[in-house]
Amino acid sequence: MKSNWVKYIFIVFIIAILIFAVLKMREEQQNEQLEEEATSSEEEQVREIRLGIARV
């Protein structure tokens, strides 16, 4: 009977570790997406420069 409880506790512990790992991976992916959005918005801020000859 005691060995069954140890097995169940071990299985719950492994599942908890897997859930924690998945949550960490999702958090890192969200951070990467935020960084990509920030860099893409900076790239879009290109301004035109017009050069011309002034009339006298």
PQR file of N, CA, C, O and H, with PARSE charges and radii, in Angstrom:
ATOM      1  N   MET A   1       0.822  -1.189   0.000 -0.4000 1.5000
ATOM      2  CA  MET A   1       0.000   0.000   0.000 -0.0000 2.0000
ATOM      3  C   MET A   1       0.869   1.257   0.000  0.5500 1.7000
ATOM      4  O   MET A   1       0.574   2.224  -0.702 -0.5500 1.4000
ATOM      5  N   LYS A   2       1.927   1.235   0.783 -0.4000 1.5000
ATOM      6  CA  LYS A   2       2.789   2.407   0.880 -0.0000 2.0000
ATOM      7  C   LYS A   2       3.500   2.663  -0.454  0.5500 1.7000
ATOM      8  O   LYS A   2       3.678   3.819  -0.837 -0.5500 1.4000
ATOM      9  H   LYS A   2       2.166   0.449   1.353  0.4000 1.0000
ATOM     10  N   SER A   3       3.900   1.634  -1.151 -0.4000 1.5000
ATOM     11  CA  SER A   3       4.605   1.803  -2.411 -0.0000 2.0000
ATOM     12  C   SER A   3       3.698   2.436  -3.465  0.5500 1.7000
ATOM     13  O   SER A   3       4.188   3.165  -4.327 -0.5500 1.4000
ATOM     14  H   SER A   3       3.755   0.695  -0.840  0.4000 1.0000
ATOM     15  N   ASN A   4       2.395   2.179  -3.422 -0.4000 1.5000
ATOM     16  CA  ASN A   4       1.472   2.807  -4.357 -0.0000 2.0000
ATOM     17  C   ASN A   4       1.446   4.315  -4.165  0.5500 1.7000
ATOM     18  O   ASN A   4       1.414   5.062  -5.142 -0.5500 1.4000
ATOM     19  H   ASN A   4       1.996   1.586  -2.722  0.4000 1.0000
ATOM     20  N   TRP A   5       1.458   4.771  -2.918 -0.4000 1.5000
ATOM     21  CA  TRP A   5       1.451   6.213  -2.649 -0.0000 2.0000
ATOM     22  C   TRP A   5       2.725   6.867  -3.165  0.5500 1.7000
ATOM     23  O   TRP A   5       2.692   7.984  -3.682 -0.5500 1.4000
ATOM     24  H   TRP A   5       1.484   4.164  -2.124  0.4000 1.0000
ATOM     25  N   VAL A   6       3.824   6.186  -3.026 -0.4000 1.5000
ATOM     26  CA  VAL A   6       5.095   6.719  -3.514 -0.0000 2.0000
ATOM     27  C   VAL A   6       5.051   6.862  -5.030  0.5500 1.7000
ATOM     28  O   VAL A   6       5.532   7.856  -5.574 -0.5500 1.4000
ATOM     29  H   VAL A   6       3.851   5.278  -2.606  0.4000 1.0000
ATOM     30  N   LYS A   7       4.486   5.889  -5.704 -0.4000 1.5000
ATOM     31  CA  LYS A   7       4.354   5.962  -7.156 -0.0000 2.0000
ATOM     32  C   LYS A   7       3.490   7.145  -7.567  0.5500 1.7000
ATOM     33  O   LYS A   7       3.840   7.888  -8.484 -0.5500 1.4000
ATOM     34  H   LYS A   7       4.096   5.082  -5.263  0.4000 1.0000
ATOM     35  N   TYR A   8       2.357   7.321  -6.884 -0.4000 1.5000
ATOM     36  CA  TYR A   8       1.452   8.426  -7.217 -0.0000 2.0000
ATOM     37  C   TYR A   8       2.098   9.780  -6.976  0.5500 1.7000
ATOM     38  O   TYR A   8       1.956  10.699  -7.783 -0.5500 1.4000
ATOM     39  H   TYR A   8       2.072   6.718  -6.138  0.4000 1.0000
ATOM     40  N   ILE A   9       2.800   9.894  -5.872 -0.4000 1.5000
ATOM     41  CA  ILE A   9       3.485  11.150  -5.568 -0.0000 2.0000
ATOM     42  C   ILE A   9       4.561  11.427  -6.612  0.5500 1.7000
ATOM     43  O   ILE A   9       4.724  12.569  -7.040 -0.5500 1.4000
ATOM     44  H   ILE A   9       2.915   9.147  -5.217  0.4000 1.0000
ATOM     45  N   PHE A  10       5.286  10.410  -7.020 -0.4000 1.5000
ATOM     46  CA  PHE A  10       6.322  10.568  -8.041 -0.0000 2.0000
ATOM     47  C   PHE A  10       5.705  11.008  -9.368  0.5500 1.7000
ATOM     48  O   PHE A  10       6.238  11.898 -10.031 -0.5500 1.4000
ATOM     49  H   PHE A  10       5.154   9.482  -6.672  0.4000 1.0000
ATOM     50  N   ILE A  11       4.598  10.398  -9.757 -0.4000 1.5000
ATOM     51  CA  ILE A  11       3.930  10.763 -11.017 -0.0000 2.0000
ATOM     52  C   ILE A  11       3.430  12.199 -10.961  0.5500 1.7000
ATOM     53  O   ILE A  11       3.587  12.932 -11.937 -0.5500 1.4000
ATOM     54  H   ILE A  11       4.165   9.675  -9.218  0.4000 1.0000
ATOM     55  N   VAL A  12       2.843  12.619  -9.866 -0.4000 1.5000
ATOM     56  CA  VAL A  12       2.370  13.999  -9.714 -0.0000 2.0000
ATOM     57  C   VAL A  12       3.547  14.963  -9.779  0.5500 1.7000
ATOM     58  O   VAL A  12       3.437  16.034 -10.375 -0.5500 1.4000
ATOM     59  H   VAL A  12       2.716  12.023  -9.073  0.4000 1.0000
ATOM     60  N   PHE A  13       4.657  14.598  -9.180 -0.4000 1.5000
ATOM     61  CA  PHE A  13       5.850  15.435  -9.199 -0.0000 2.0000
ATOM     62  C   PHE A  13       6.371  15.605 -10.625  0.5500 1.7000
ATOM     63  O   PHE A  13       6.737  16.714 -11.014 -0.5500 1.4000
ATOM     64  H   PHE A  13       4.746  13.728  -8.696  0.4000 1.0000
ATOM     65  N   ILE A  14       6.411  14.537 -11.404 -0.4000 1.5000
ATOM     66  CA  ILE A  14       6.874  14.590 -12.795 -0.0000 2.0000
ATOM     67  C   ILE A  14       5.928  15.464 -13.626  0.5500 1.7000
ATOM     68  O   ILE A  14       6.382  16.272 -14.436 -0.5500 1.4000
ATOM     69  H   ILE A  14       6.114  13.636 -11.088  0.4000 1.0000
ATOM     70  N   ILE A  15       4.625  15.306 -13.429 -0.4000 1.5000
ATOM     71  CA  ILE A  15       3.654  16.120 -14.172 -0.0000 2.0000
ATOM     72  C   ILE A  15       3.828  17.593 -13.826  0.5500 1.7000
ATOM     73  O   ILE A  15       3.747  18.444 -14.712 -0.5500 1.4000
ATOM     74  H   ILE A  15       4.256  14.649 -12.770  0.4000 1.0000
ATOM     75  N   ALA A  16       4.061  17.906 -12.577 -0.4000 1.5000
ATOM     76  CA  ALA A  16       4.264  19.294 -12.166 -0.0000 2.0000
ATOM     77  C   ALA A  16       5.505  19.885 -12.835  0.5500 1.7000
ATOM     78  O   ALA A  16       5.485  21.040 -13.260 -0.5500 1.4000
ATOM     79  H   ALA A  16       4.127  17.214 -11.857  0.4000 1.0000
ATOM     80  N   ILE A  17       6.565  19.118 -12.930 -0.4000 1.5000
ATOM     81  CA  ILE A  17       7.785  19.584 -13.591 -0.0000 2.0000
ATOM     82  C   ILE A  17       7.522  19.843 -15.073  0.5500 1.7000
ATOM     83  O   ILE A  17       7.992  20.841 -15.620 -0.5500 1.4000
ATOM     84  H   ILE A  17       6.582  18.179 -12.585  0.4000 1.0000
ATOM     85  N   LEU A  18       6.777  18.950 -15.728 -0.4000 1.5000
ATOM     86  CA  LEU A  18       6.458  19.134 -17.141 -0.0000 2.0000
ATOM     87  C   LEU A  18       5.613  20.395 -17.366  0.5500 1.7000
ATOM     88  O   LEU A  18       5.862  21.151 -18.305 -0.5500 1.4000
ATOM     89  H   LEU A  18       6.395  18.139 -15.284  0.4000 1.0000
ATOM     90  N   ILE A  19       4.626  20.616 -16.512 -0.4000 1.5000
ATOM     91  CA  ILE A  19       3.791  21.817 -16.634 -0.0000 2.0000
ATOM     92  C   ILE A  19       4.638  23.072 -16.445  0.5500 1.7000
ATOM     93  O   ILE A  19       4.480  24.042 -17.185 -0.5500 1.4000
ATOM     94  H   ILE A  19       4.424  20.002 -15.749  0.4000 1.0000
ATOM     95  N   PHE A  20       5.527  23.061 -15.470 -0.4000 1.5000
ATOM     96  CA  PHE A  20       6.399  24.206 -15.220 -0.0000 2.0000
ATOM     97  C   PHE A  20       7.284  24.484 -16.431  0.5500 1.7000
ATOM     98  O   PHE A  20       7.483  25.642 -16.797 -0.5500 1.4000
ATOM     99  H   PHE A  20       5.656  22.272 -14.868  0.4000 1.0000
ATOM    100  N   ALA A  21       7.817  23.431 -17.059 -0.4000 1.5000
ATOM    101  CA  ALA A  21       8.680  23.602 -18.234 -0.0000 2.0000
ATOM    102  C   ALA A  21       7.893  24.189 -19.401  0.5500 1.7000
ATOM    103  O   ALA A  21       8.396  25.069 -20.100 -0.5500 1.4000
ATOM    104  H   ALA A  21       7.655  22.490 -16.762  0.4000 1.0000
ATOM    105  N   VAL A  22       6.684  23.725 -19.620 -0.4000 1.5000
ATOM    106  CA  VAL A  22       5.860  24.241 -20.712 -0.0000 2.0000
ATOM    107  C   VAL A  22       5.536  25.712 -20.485  0.5500 1.7000
ATOM    108  O   VAL A  22       5.592  26.509 -21.421 -0.5500 1.4000
ATOM    109  H   VAL A  22       6.275  23.010 -19.052  0.4000 1.0000
ATOM    110  N   LEU A  23       5.203  26.073 -19.271 -0.4000 1.5000
ATOM    111  CA  LEU A  23       4.885  27.474 -18.968 -0.0000 2.0000
ATOM    112  C   LEU A  23       6.105  28.374 -19.188  0.5500 1.7000
ATOM    113  O   LEU A  23       5.968  29.483 -19.705 -0.5500 1.4000
ATOM    114  H   LEU A  23       5.157  25.425 -18.510  0.4000 1.0000
ATOM    115  N   LYS A  24       7.272  27.915 -18.808 -0.4000 1.5000
ATOM    116  CA  LYS A  24       8.498  28.697 -19.019 -0.0000 2.0000
ATOM    117  C   LYS A  24       8.766  28.887 -20.506  0.5500 1.7000
ATOM    118  O   LYS A  24       9.149  29.977 -20.930 -0.5500 1.4000
ATOM    119  H   LYS A  24       7.384  27.014 -18.389  0.4000 1.0000
ATOM    120  N   MET A  25       8.569  27.838 -21.304 -0.4000 1.5000
ATOM    121  CA  MET A  25       8.806  27.934 -22.739 -0.0000 2.0000
ATOM    122  C   MET A  25       7.837  28.919 -23.387  0.5500 1.7000
ATOM    123  O   MET A  25       8.237  29.699 -24.251 -0.5500 1.4000
ATOM    124  H   MET A  25       8.258  26.952 -20.959  0.4000 1.0000
ATOM    125  N   ARG A  26       6.582  28.893 -22.987 -0.4000 1.5000
ATOM    126  CA  ARG A  26       5.597  29.833 -23.534 -0.0000 2.0000
ATOM    127  C   ARG A  26       5.952  31.269 -23.154  0.5500 1.7000
ATOM    128  O   ARG A  26       5.810  32.182 -23.968 -0.5500 1.4000
ATOM    129  H   ARG A  26       6.257  28.259 -22.285  0.4000 1.0000
ATOM    130  N   GLU A  27       6.409  31.467 -21.929 -0.4000 1.5000
ATOM    131  CA  GLU A  27       6.791  32.813 -21.480 -0.0000 2.0000
ATOM    132  C   GLU A  27       7.959  33.340 -22.312  0.5500 1.7000
ATOM    133  O   GLU A  27       7.971  34.509 -22.695 -0.5500 1.4000
ATOM    134  H   GLU A  27       6.524  30.726 -21.268  0.4000 1.0000
ATOM    135  N   GLU A  28       8.938  32.483 -22.590 -0.4000 1.5000
ATOM    136  CA  GLU A  28      10.077  32.894 -23.404 -0.0000 2.0000
ATOM    137  C   GLU A  28       9.652  33.213 -24.833  0.5500 1.7000
ATOM    138  O   GLU A  28      10.169  34.156 -25.432 -0.5500 1.4000
ATOM    139  H   GLU A  28       8.928  31.532 -22.278  0.4000 1.0000
ATOM    140  N   GLN A  29       8.724  32.445 -25.386 -0.4000 1.5000
ATOM    141  CA  GLN A  29       8.239  32.707 -26.739 -0.0000 2.0000
ATOM    142  C   GLN A  29       7.513  34.045 -26.800  0.5500 1.7000
ATOM    143  O   GLN A  29       7.655  34.783 -27.775 -0.5500 1.4000
ATOM    144  H   GLN A  29       8.305  31.679 -24.899  0.4000 1.0000
ATOM    145  N   GLN A  30       6.741  34.362 -25.774 -0.4000 1.5000
ATOM    146  CA  GLN A  30       6.038  35.643 -25.750 -0.0000 2.0000
ATOM    147  C   GLN A  30       7.031  36.794 -25.659  0.5500 1.7000
ATOM    148  O   GLN A  30       6.837  37.827 -26.300 -0.5500 1.4000
ATOM    149  H   GLN A  30       6.625  33.762 -24.983  0.4000 1.0000
ATOM    150  N   ASN A  31       8.078  36.632 -24.880 -0.4000 1.5000
ATOM    151  CA  ASN A  31       9.096  37.671 -24.765 -0.0000 2.0000
ATOM    152  C   ASN A  31       9.800  37.883 -26.105  0.5500 1.7000
ATOM    153  O   ASN A  31      10.086  39.019 -26.483 -0.5500 1.4000
ATOM    154  H   ASN A  31       8.235  35.793 -24.360  0.4000 1.0000
ATOM    155  N   GLU A  32      10.079  36.794 -26.823 -0.4000 1.5000
ATOM    156  CA  GLU A  32      10.725  36.908 -28.133 -0.0000 2.0000
ATOM    157  C   GLU A  32       9.811  37.628 -29.120  0.5500 1.7000
ATOM    158  O   GLU A  32      10.282  38.434 -29.923 -0.5500 1.4000
ATOM    159  H   GLU A  32       9.846  35.871 -26.516  0.4000 1.0000
ATOM    160  N   GLN A  33       8.522  37.347 -29.069 -0.4000 1.5000
ATOM    161  CA  GLN A  33       7.582  37.997 -29.966 -0.0000 2.0000
ATOM    162  C   GLN A  33       7.504  39.494 -29.674  0.5500 1.7000
ATOM    163  O   GLN A  33       7.416  40.303 -30.597 -0.5500 1.4000
ATOM    164  H   GLN A  33       8.140  36.692 -28.417  0.4000 1.0000
ATOM    165  N   LEU A  34       7.536  39.860 -28.407 -0.4000 1.5000
ATOM    166  CA  LEU A  34       7.499  41.283 -28.042 -0.0000 2.0000
ATOM    167  C   LEU A  34       8.748  41.997 -28.539  0.5500 1.7000
ATOM    168  O   LEU A  34       8.674  43.132 -29.009 -0.5500 1.4000
ATOM    169  H   LEU A  34       7.607  39.202 -27.657  0.4000 1.0000
ATOM    170  N   GLU A  35       9.893  41.331 -28.435 -0.4000 1.5000
ATOM    171  CA  GLU A  35      11.136  41.929 -28.912 -0.0000 2.0000
ATOM    172  C   GLU A  35      11.107  42.093 -30.430  0.5500 1.7000
ATOM    173  O   GLU A  35      11.580  43.104 -30.949 -0.5500 1.4000
ATOM    174  H   GLU A  35       9.953  40.409 -28.053  0.4000 1.0000
ATOM    175  N   GLU A  36      10.560  41.114 -31.145 -0.4000 1.5000
ATOM    176  CA  GLU A  36      10.474  41.194 -32.597 -0.0000 2.0000
ATOM    177  C   GLU A  36       9.549  42.329 -33.019  0.5500 1.7000
ATOM    178  O   GLU A  36       9.841  43.032 -33.986 -0.5500 1.4000
ATOM    179  H   GLU A  36      10.176  40.292 -30.723  0.4000 1.0000
ATOM    180  N   GLU A  37       8.444  42.517 -32.312 -0.4000 1.5000
ATOM    181  CA  GLU A  37       7.521  43.604 -32.624 -0.0000 2.0000
ATOM    182  C   GLU A  37       8.192  44.952 -32.390  0.5500 1.7000
ATOM    183  O   GLU A  37       7.988  45.889 -33.162 -0.5500 1.4000
ATOM    184  H   GLU A  37       8.207  41.946 -31.527  0.4000 1.0000
ATOM    185  N   ALA A  38       8.981  45.053 -31.345 -0.4000 1.5000
ATOM    186  CA  ALA A  38       9.658  46.313 -31.045 -0.0000 2.0000
ATOM    187  C   ALA A  38      10.685  46.639 -32.123  0.5500 1.7000
ATOM    188  O   ALA A  38      10.798  47.793 -32.536 -0.5500 1.4000
ATOM    189  H   ALA A  38       9.146  44.291 -30.718  0.4000 1.0000
ATOM    190  N   THR A  39      11.425  45.652 -32.579 -0.4000 1.5000
ATOM    191  CA  THR A  39      12.426  45.909 -33.608 -0.0000 2.0000
ATOM    192  C   THR A  39      11.773  46.214 -34.946  0.5500 1.7000
ATOM    193  O   THR A  39      12.280  47.045 -35.698 -0.5500 1.4000
ATOM    194  H   THR A  39      11.333  44.714 -32.244  0.4000 1.0000
ATOM    195  N   SER A  40      10.669  45.567 -35.258 -0.4000 1.5000
ATOM    196  CA  SER A  40      10.007  45.832 -36.533 -0.0000 2.0000
ATOM    197  C   SER A  40       9.395  47.223 -36.547  0.5500 1.7000
ATOM    198  O   SER A  40       9.367  47.871 -37.593 -0.5500 1.4000
ATOM    199  H   SER A  40      10.257  44.892 -34.647  0.4000 1.0000
ATOM    200  N   SER A  41       8.908  47.691 -35.413 -0.4000 1.5000
ATOM    201  CA  SER A  41       8.336  49.032 -35.380 -0.0000 2.0000
ATOM    202  C   SER A  41       9.430  50.089 -35.520  0.5500 1.7000
ATOM    203  O   SER A  41       9.184  51.162 -36.071 -0.5500 1.4000
ATOM    204  H   SER A  41       8.931  47.164 -34.563  0.4000 1.0000
ATOM    205  N   GLU A  42      10.623  49.801 -35.031 -0.4000 1.5000
ATOM    206  CA  GLU A  42      11.725  50.736 -35.190 -0.0000 2.0000
ATOM    207  C   GLU A  42      12.180  50.797 -36.643  0.5500 1.7000
ATOM    208  O   GLU A  42      12.588  51.858 -37.115 -0.5500 1.4000
ATOM    209  H   GLU A  42      10.824  48.930 -34.583  0.4000 1.0000
ATOM    210  N   GLU A  43      12.118  49.700 -37.344 -0.4000 1.5000
ATOM    211  CA  GLU A  43      12.532  49.667 -38.734 -0.0000 2.0000
ATOM    212  C   GLU A  43      11.561  50.425 -39.623  0.5500 1.7000
ATOM    213  O   GLU A  43      11.968  50.940 -40.665 -0.5500 1.4000
ATOM    214  H   GLU A  43      11.787  48.838 -36.960  0.4000 1.0000
ATOM    215  N   GLU A  44      10.310  50.510 -39.251 -0.4000 1.5000
ATOM    216  CA  GLU A  44       9.307  51.167 -40.059 -0.0000 2.0000
ATOM    217  C   GLU A  44       9.388  52.689 -39.973  0.5500 1.7000
ATOM    218  O   GLU A  44       8.690  53.365 -40.729 -0.5500 1.4000
ATOM    219  H   GLU A  44       9.980  50.093 -38.405  0.4000 1.0000
ATOM    220  N   GLN A  45      10.186  53.245 -39.110 -0.4000 1.5000
ATOM    221  CA  GLN A  45      10.250  54.679 -38.906 -0.0000 2.0000
ATOM    222  C   GLN A  45      11.294  55.335 -39.819  0.5500 1.7000
ATOM    223  O   GLN A  45      12.025  56.225 -39.384 -0.5500 1.4000
ATOM    224  H   GLN A  45      10.754  52.696 -38.497  0.4000 1.0000
ATOM    225  N   VAL A  46      11.362  54.912 -41.048 -0.4000 1.5000
ATOM    226  CA  VAL A  46      12.282  55.496 -42.011 -0.0000 2.0000
ATOM    227  C   VAL A  46      11.600  56.723 -42.608  0.5500 1.7000
ATOM    228  O   VAL A  46      10.421  56.671 -42.959 -0.5500 1.4000
ATOM    229  H   VAL A  46      10.768  54.190 -41.402  0.4000 1.0000
ATOM    230  N   ARG A  47      12.335  57.820 -42.724 -0.4000 1.5000
ATOM    231  CA  ARG A  47      11.754  59.052 -43.248 -0.0000 2.0000
ATOM    232  C   ARG A  47      12.387  59.393 -44.586  0.5500 1.7000
ATOM    233  O   ARG A  47      13.536  59.045 -44.857 -0.5500 1.4000
ATOM    234  H   ARG A  47      13.292  57.862 -42.439  0.4000 1.0000
ATOM    235  N   GLU A  48      11.628  60.068 -45.403 -0.4000 1.5000
ATOM    236  CA  GLU A  48      12.133  60.449 -46.717 -0.0000 2.0000
ATOM    237  C   GLU A  48      12.987  61.708 -46.604  0.5500 1.7000
ATOM    238  O   GLU A  48      12.710  62.609 -45.812 -0.5500 1.4000
ATOM    239  H   GLU A  48      10.694  60.350 -45.184  0.4000 1.0000
ATOM    240  N   ILE A  49      14.011  61.736 -47.408 -0.4000 1.5000
ATOM    241  CA  ILE A  49      14.850  62.931 -47.499 -0.0000 2.0000
ATOM    242  C   ILE A  49      14.802  63.382 -48.956  0.5500 1.7000
ATOM    243  O   ILE A  49      15.181  62.641 -49.863 -0.5500 1.4000
ATOM    244  H   ILE A  49      14.236  61.004 -48.052  0.4000 1.0000
ATOM    245  N   ARG A  50      14.334  64.597 -49.161 -0.4000 1.5000
ATOM    246  CA  ARG A  50      14.235  65.111 -50.527 -0.0000 2.0000
ATOM    247  C   ARG A  50      15.322  66.153 -50.746  0.5500 1.7000
ATOM    248  O   ARG A  50      15.471  67.107 -49.983 -0.5500 1.4000
ATOM    249  H   ARG A  50      14.026  65.199 -48.424  0.4000 1.0000
ATOM    250  N   LEU A  51      16.049  65.941 -51.782 -0.4000 1.5000
ATOM    251  CA  LEU A  51      17.113  66.890 -52.129 -0.0000 2.0000
ATOM    252  C   LEU A  51      16.704  67.575 -53.424  0.5500 1.7000
ATOM    253  O   LEU A  51      16.164  66.949 -54.335 -0.5500 1.4000
ATOM    254  H   LEU A  51      15.929  65.166 -52.402  0.4000 1.0000
ATOM    255  N   GLY A  52      16.966  68.836 -53.484 -0.4000 1.5000
ATOM    256  CA  GLY A  52      16.603  69.557 -54.687 -0.0000 2.0000
ATOM    257  C   GLY A  52      17.466  70.809 -54.834  0.5500 1.7000
ATOM    258  O   GLY A  52      18.217  71.180 -53.932 -0.5500 1.4000
ATOM    259  H   GLY A  52      17.405  69.345 -52.744  0.4000 1.0000
ATOM    260  N   ILE A  53      17.340  71.433 -55.972 -0.4000 1.5000
ATOM    261  CA  ILE A  53      18.087  72.666 -56.244 -0.0000 2.0000
ATOM    262  C   ILE A  53      17.167  73.842 -56.000  0.5500 1.7000
ATOM    263  O   ILE A  53      16.066  73.904 -56.546 -0.5500 1.4000
ATOM    264  H   ILE A  53      16.731  71.131 -56.705  0.4000 1.0000
ATOM    265  N   ALA A  54      17.617  74.764 -55.186 -0.4000 1.5000
ATOM    266  CA  ALA A  54      16.796  75.931 -54.888 -0.0000 2.0000
ATOM    267  C   ALA A  54      16.825  76.893 -56.063  0.5500 1.7000
ATOM    268  O   ALA A  54      17.869  77.095 -56.684 -0.5500 1.4000
ATOM    269  H   ALA A  54      18.512  74.713 -54.742  0.4000 1.0000
ATOM    270  N   ARG A  55      15.680  77.486 -56.365 -0.4000 1.5000
ATOM    271  CA  ARG A  55      15.611  78.470 -57.449 -0.0000 2.0000
ATOM    272  C   ARG A  55      15.979  79.838 -56.895  0.5500 1.7000
ATOM    273  O   ARG A  55      15.586  80.218 -55.792 -0.5500 1.4000
ATOM    274  H   ARG A  55      14.833  77.323 -55.860  0.4000 1.0000
ATOM    275  N   VAL A  56      16.740  80.557 -57.692 -0.4000 1.5000
ATOM    276  CA  VAL A  56      17.179  81.871 -57.251 -0.0000 2.0000
ATOM    277  C   VAL A  56      16.386  82.958 -57.921  0.5500 1.7000
ATOM    278  O   VAL A  56      16.621  84.139 -57.667 -0.5500 1.4000
ATOM    279  H   VAL A  56      17.060  80.249 -58.588  0.4000 1.0000
TER
END
